[in-house]
Amino acid sequence: MRIQMLGSYLDCLTMDETVSEVKKIIVARKPTQHVVINAGKINLMKKNEALRNIVNSCPLINADGSSIVLAGKFLGHPVPERVTGIDLMERLLKEASEENYSLFLLGATEEVVQEVKRIIKLRYPAANIVGCQNGYFDRHDSKMIAEEIRESQADILFVAFSSPEKEFWINQYLDIMNVPFVMGVGGSFDVLAGKTTRAPKLFQKMGCEWLWRFLQEPRRMFKRYFIGNFEFLKHVLKEKGGVR
């Protein structure tokens, strides 16, 4: 079920339902961009029409943050659960190993992307990684990189750029790459490689991963989480009051 909330479309899907949709996309072979939304993404979309148009053009949009799930309930929408980017990526790695989907890894530093490749092969020996490329290439070479990805004939592409660059880059080169399922994963490569740590399970269950990240980097994250969350709350209250 697709709803419209806070200026964004959102597919009200569980993790299992999302994985089922991804499998259908891979079978269909039509290049598809996947996105997740959270409080920060909504704030960016409110200010950036081009980003909003890209997100809303995506056939599959998941609720990444607890803020989206809570806002959905407050606004009367049936958002069942979080489907975070990193959890979906890890689930798809398992599915790729079992279903023989081919993978391409794009983003992060050379050290990190090679470590991610090593860890995937360690955890999922049957995983078919057909290419990897760090994210520190000259952006003038983007078309060449996109053509290399197309030549790999990957079924799934994970793009570890930050937002909103990953949304714009994937949108621009989606047809050239011709990969059925393309997913922006942000800092997930850094987490998988052990460069950064994810919040403990208790924080995840409580919907407080943002607090864990703030405690790790209070200076850098203060504006994003405290000012940003207040801005997001204003958007929710405006929509609740009938003001779009």
N, C-alpha and C positions, 0 to 999 in steps of 0.2 A: 504494500500500500504506500503510495506516494502522497505526501502532504506538502503544503507550503507554509513556512513559518519563518518569521524574522527576515523576510526578503530572500529566503533560500528554499529550494526544494529539499526534501528529505525523504529517503526511503525507510519506512518503519519495518526494519528487518532484524531478526536475530543473527547471531554469527552463523549458525547452520544454514539459515535461509540465504544469507549473503554468499556463502561458499557455493551453494547450489546455483545461484545466479551467475557467479564467476565461471563455473563449469559450462553453463549454457553459452556464455559469451565466448569462451575458448572454442567451443564446438562451432559456433556461428562464424568465427574467423573475421568478424568486423572490428577494426581498430576501435577500442573503447577506453576512454579515460575515466578512472575512478577517483573520487575525492571523499574526504571526510570533513565534517565541520565541527568546530568547537567555538567557544566564546571568542577567542582571538580571531578566528576566520570570519565570524559574523561581523565583528567590528571592522575588519579590513574590507569586507564586502559592502558595508554601509557607506564607506568612503570611496570605494573604487568600483565604478560601474563595469569596467572591463573585466575585473576579477569576478564580479557578481554574475556577469553574462557567461563566463567560462564555467564557473561552478554549476550554474543552473542548466547548462547544456549537457552536463555529464549524465549518462544513463543510469549510473549507480552512485548514490550519495549516502554515506553512513554517518551516524552520530558518534563522533570520536570522544567527546567530552561529557562528563557527568552533568555539566551545565546545560547541555542540549537536552539530555533526558529529563532533568528537573524542569527546565523551561517548557518542554513539551507537555508534561503532566500539568503544570500550572496553567497552560494555555488550552488544555483540553484535547491534546493530541495523543494518540496511542503509540508513543515511542517505547518499544519493548526493553531495549538494553543498549549499553555502549557496544560499539564494534570498533575498537581502537585500531589505529593503523598498524601498530607493532603486533598486536594480537592477530590481526587478519593476515599480516605478512607471515608470521610464524605458522599459522594454520595452513596457508597456501604452500609453504615450503614442504610441509608434510604431504599435502595433496599432490604436489608436483612430483614428489618422490614415488608416491603410489601410482599415480596416473601417467607417469613419464612425460610430464610437461617440461618443456625446455625453458631455462631461465637466463635472463641477462641482468647484471647488476651495474647500476650507474650511480655514481656520486661518492661523496666523502673523500678522504685522502687516499692515496695509493696504498699506504700501510693498512688503513682500515678496510678498504674494499677487498684487499687480498686476504685479510684476516677473516672477514665475513665469508668469503669463498671457502676458506679452509674449514671454518666451523660448520658451514652447511654440509660440506662433503663428509665431515666427521659424524655429524648427527644423522644425516640422510645420505648414506653411501650411494644410493641409486639416483640421487638428484643429478639432472643433466644441465650443468651450467655451460651455456654456449658462448658466454662473453662477459667481460667486466671492464669497466672504464671508470677511473676516478673522476671526481667532479671539478677538478681544478684545471680543466682545459680552457683554452682561449675560446670565448663564446663565438668568435668569428668562425670557429671550426664546427659549430653545432650541426650544420647540414651534413658535413662529412661524418660526424659521429652518428647522426640519425640514419645515414645510409649504411654504415657498418652494422648498426643494430638490425636494420631490415635484412641485410645479407645473412645475419645469424639465424634468421627464421625462428626467433624466440616466441614462445607462447605467452610468457609473462615477463614484463619489464618492471623492476623496482627502481624508482628514481629517488635518491637520497639528497635532494636539494631542500633548502628551507622555503617557507612560504613568504611571499606569493610567487617566487621564481619558478618553483616546480610546476605550479598550475599553468603559468604562461608558457613555459618551455614545452611541456608536454602537449598543450593545445596547439602550439605552432608547428610541432614536428610529428604529430600523431599520424597523419596520413603517410608521410615519408617513411616512418619507422615500420608501419604496417604490422604492429604487434597487437594481437587480439585484446590482451588485458594489460593496461599500463596504470601503475599505481604509484603515486607519490608517497614516500615513507619518511620524509623529513630526517630526523636524527636517529631513526631506528637502526641504521648500520652501526653507529657509534655505540648504541646499547648492546647490540648483538656481539660486537667485537670486544666489549668490556671496557671501552674508553670512558663511557659514562654509565651510571647505574640507574636502574628504574626503581620506582618507589616499591617498598615492601608490599606484600599481598594485602595486609591490613589497610594500608593507605588506599590501595586500588579499590578494595571492596567498599570503603567509606566514601569513595569519590573524591579523595583528597590528594591525588597525585600532584596537583598543582602546588600544594603546600610543601610536599617533599622537595620538589624542584626549587621552590623559593628558599627553603632552608639550606639547600646546597649552594645557591648563588643569589643571596638576598639583594645585593646591589643591582645586579643585572636584571633580575626578575621582578623587582618591586613594581615598576611601571606596567609591565605586562600583566601581572596577576592582580594587583590591588586597584590600580587605576583602570586597567582593562576590564576587570570583572565588574567594577562599578558602572562603567560605560555599557557593558552588556546588560546589566540589570535594568538600566534606563530603557534600553531597547525593548526588553521583555515587558516592562510596565506600560510602555507606550502602546504596545500591541494589545495587551490585556485591556487597556482602556479604549481600544478601537481606533487608535491613531497609528497609521502605517507610515 
